[in-house]
Amino acid sequence: MPLPITSVLWKDFVDKGAVKVTDFNVSTNEIDPDSLQDGEVLVELLYLSVDPYMRGRMRRMKSSYFVGPFEGGQPLASGGIGLIKASKTATYVEGDVVSGMLPWSSHAVLNVAAQVGCG
């Protein structure tokens, strides 16, 4: 059965001035938990950290930064805590709590091998 999700999407670079609510979109979509592939988990977002470094990722980058800019039309991502709701990996089971860089979505399907610092 499809699971409704809500995401906060980044629109585009804001090089000058304050970031405004109009620089974001709220999107709704669905995820089918039964469609998980091997190595994937379904995570429910519990908490997010909003940090000052994120402002740098909202600008058009002219030099190297420790992490790339946010991509327009994609959910923002930041440090977060999530609850594993379903798993097709031996690493995590339903009910595990994880932390790491998570998308600003109520739920997300993540490939465990692609996650850095999530555990």
FIRO-714099 format. One line per 8 residues: number of its first residue (from 1); their letters; for each residue z, y, x of N, C-alpha, C. Coordinates in steps of 0.02 Angstrom, whole numbers, plus 50000, padded with zeros to 5 digits. Atoms other than C-alpha are relative to their C-alpha. Layout:
NUM) a) Z:Y:X:Z:Y:X:Z:Y:X ~ ...
//
This chain:
1) mplpitsv) 50000:49941:50043:50000:50000:50000:50000:50062:50045 ~ 50003:49940:49958:49951:50169:50076:50064:50042:49996 ~ 49940:49959:49994:50093:50280:50136:49978:50073:50009 ~ 50019:49929:49991:50073:50469:50109:50034:50031:50060 ~ 49971:49966:49942:50099:50574:50265:49983:50074:49995 ~ 50011:49927:49994:50113:50761:50296:50002:50018:50073 ~ 50005:49980:49930:50061:50839:50461:49993:50075:50006 ~ 50011:49930:49984:50069:51012:50538:49947:50002:50054
9) lwkdfvdk) 50057:49998:49955:49901:51047:50620:49996:50069:50033 ~ 50012:49939:49962:49863:51177:50753:49930:50024:49985 ~ 50067:49975:50016:49717:51291:50706:49960:50017:50062 ~ 50039:49977:49943:49662:51380:50865:50045:50040:50046 ~ 49962:49963:49949:49719:51474:51020:50023:50068:49974 ~ 49973:49933:50012:49829:51628:51003:50017:50027:50069 ~ 49991:49976:49932:49809:51718:51168:50046:50060:50005 ~ 49958:49940:49999:49899:51879:51122:50039:50005:49935
17) gavkvtdf) 49959:49990:50059:50038:51924:51004:50039:49938:49980 ~ 49957:50054:50024:50157:51816:50906:49959:49949:49961 ~ 50030:50054:50040:50109:51650:50830:50025:50010:49929 ~ 49983:49989:50070:50105:51665:50641:49993:49935:49960 ~ 50005:50059:50043:50122:51540:50501:49927:49985:49984 ~ 50071:50010:50015:49935:51565:50469:49963:49966:50058 ~ 50031:50036:49944:49900:51486:50640:50007:49925:49994 ~ 49988:50071:50013:49949:51317:50566:49970:49981:49933
25) nvstneid) 50019:50029:50064:49883:51206:50427:50047:49942:49985 ~ 49963:50059:50021:49984:51080:50328:49949:49953:49967 ~ 50049:50049:50023:49882:50924:50296:50035:49939:49970 ~ 49975:50063:50027:49913:50772:50188:49947:49947:50008 ~ 50045:50056:49987:49837:50603:50219:50037:49936:49981 ~ 49967:50065:50013:49878:50418:50201:49991:49955:50060 ~ 50002:50053:49950:49916:50277:50321:50013:49934:49964 ~ 49988:50067:50028:49903:50094:50274:50040:49960:50051
33) pdslqdge) 49959:50037:49952:50049:50007:50360:49974:49930:50015 ~ 50026:50067:49990:49960:49840:50339:49941:49999:50048 ~ 50058:49998:49956:49817:49900:50450:50019:50009:50074 ~ 49979:49995:49930:49921:49908:50610:49963:49948:50043 ~ 50032:50045:49952:49831:49832:50760:50052:49976:50051 ~ 49955:50023:49948:49912:49733:50900:50015:50057:50048 ~ 49980:49947:49954:50011:49851:51013:50017:50066:49966 ~ 49986:49938:50036:50039:49982:50876:50066:49995:49962
41) vlvellyl) 49940:49994:50041:50194:50043:50785:49989:50056:49950 ~ 49997:49946:50049:50220:50147:50629:50067:50033:50008 ~ 49938:49962:49987:50348:50283:50665:50010:50051:49945 ~ 49981:49947:50046:50438:50391:50539:50037:50053:50041 ~ 49969:49945:49961:50482:50560:50616:50067:50018:49969 ~ 49933:49980:50023:50668:50601:50605:50017:50071:50022 ~ 49983:49935:49972:50691:50752:50719:49946:50023:50049 ~ 50046:49970:49953:50582:50871:50819:50036:50054:50041
49) svdpymrg) 49976:49945:49958:50620:50989:50962:49944:50052:50005 ~ 50048:49945:49993:50532:51158:50960:50024:50041:50060 ~ 49979:49972:49936:50536:51226:51137:49955:50057:50022 ~ 50040:49942:49976:50477:51387:51223:49937:49980:50038 ~ 50060:50020:49962:50353:51290:51334:49940:49991:49954 ~ 50054:50013:50047:50251:51255:51177:49954:50061:49993 ~ 50041:49939:50006:50192:51437:51173:49944:49999:50051 ~ 50052:50005:49949:50097:51407:51335:49943:49954:49979
57) rmrrmkss) 50051:50047:50023:50004:51262:51253:49959:50029:49942 ~ 50035:49968:50056:49950:51379:51112:49950:50053:50025 ~ 50046:49951:49969:49853:51493:51233:49941:49964:50031 ~ 50058:50025:49963:49681:51468:51307:50022:49999:50073 ~ 49973:50007:49933:49729:51402:51478:49950:50023:50053 ~ 50042:49975:49945:49661:51493:51630:50018:49966:50066 ~ 49979:50035:49939:49755:51388:51757:50033:49935:49980 ~ 49968:50065:50011:49837:51220:51775:50069:50008:49970
65) yfvgpfeg) 49935:50001:50033:49987:51185:51664:50022:49927:50002 ~ 49978:50069:49993:50095:51030:51667:49976:49954:49944 ~ 50029:50039:50055:50019:50974:51502:49947:50044:49968 ~ 50057:49962:50027:49857:51025:51417:50017:50038:49937 ~ 49990:49961:50061:49836:51143:51270:49998:49956:49938 ~ 50007:50035:50064:49855:51090:51090:49927:50002:49979 ~ 50069:50004:50023:49692:51038:51009:49996:50023:49928 ~ 50010:49976:50068:49631:51131:50856:49986:49943:49952
73) gqplasgg) 50010:50052:50051:49636:51025:50698:50041:49938:50009 ~ 49958:50058:49986:49761:50903:50773:50074:50018:49990 ~ 49928:49984:50005:49949:50888:50742:50027:50024:50067 ~ 49963:49981:49941:50059:50979:50864:50041:49939:50022 ~ 49958:50054:49976:50167:50865:50971:50055:50031:50042 ~ 49944:49977:49960:50337:50890:51049:50052:49944:50004 ~ 49947:50049:49995:50495:50797:51094:50027:49985:49931 ~ 49974:50018:50065:50557:50701:50945:50035:49933:50000
81) iglikask) 49966:50064:50011:50656:50555:50878:49969:49969:49938 ~ 50031:50033:50056:50577:50427:50764:50030:49931:49988 ~ 49976:50066:50022:50618:50268:50670:49940:49954:49992 ~ 50054:50048:50007:50506:50116:50687:50003:49969:49930 ~ 50003:50027:50068:50452:50068:50511:49962:49934:49998 ~ 50037:50063:49994:50331:49929:50561:49975:49994:50071 ~ 50020:50010:49930:50279:49851:50725:49956:49939:50008 ~ 50042:50056:49979:50142:49742:50797:50003:49996:50076
89) tatyvegd) 49989:50004:49929:50217:49737:50970:50066:49964:50012 ~ 49937:50034:49983:50352:49635:51055:50052:50049:50026 ~ 49955:49950:49971:50428:49794:51127:50048:50029:49949 ~ 49960:49967:50052:50492:49868:50963:50000:49959:49937 ~ 49996:50032:50065:50551:49798:50798:50018:50052:49948 ~ 49983:49955:50055:50573:49880:50628:50074:50018:50005 ~ 49931:49976:49997:50731:49987:50631:50019:50029:50067 ~ 49987:49970:49935:50723:50033:50816:49991:50076:49996
97) vvsgmlpw) 50005:49928:49994:50749:50217:50856:49969:50016:50068 ~ 50035:49983:49938:50632:50293:50986:50000:50076:50009 ~ 50007:49928:49986:50616:50462:51071:49943:50009:50049 ~ 50056:49985:49956:50472:50544:51162:49958:50054:49969 ~ 50047:49951:50028:50323:50656:51130:49970:49970:49937 ~ 50023:50026:50064:50286:50631:50946:49960:50054:49963 ~ 50040:49951:50039:50158:50712:50830:50042:50029:49944 ~ 49966:49968:50055:50216:50835:50699:49972:49973:49934
105) sshavlnv) 50021:50035:50060:50182:50711:50559:50059:49960:49973 ~ 49944:50037:50030:50303:50631:50437:50000:49927:50024 ~ 50009:50068:49975:50235:50462:50495:49939:50000:50046 ~ 50058:50005:49956:50115:50412:50633:49993:49928:50026 ~ 50014:50064:49968:50032:50255:50701:49989:50016:50074 ~ 50004:49987:49928:50057:50253:50890:49984:49936:50037 ~ 50014:50055:49955:49985:50139:51022:50054:50001:50053 ~ 49943:50002:49954:50137:50088:51125:49978:50008:50073
113) aaqvgcg) 50023:49996:49930:50036:50069:51287:49980:50071:50019 ~ 50022:49932:49985:49974:50249:51272:50057:50051:50000 ~ 49943:49954:50004:50147:50325:51248:50035:50005:50066 ~ 49965:49987:49937:50225:50404:51400:50068:50028:49982 ~ 49933:49974:50012:50412:50429:51395:50026:49986:49930 ~ 49976:50017:50067:50434:50349:51225:50040:49935:50007 ~ 49960:50060:49994:50575:50226:51218:50066:50007:49966
//
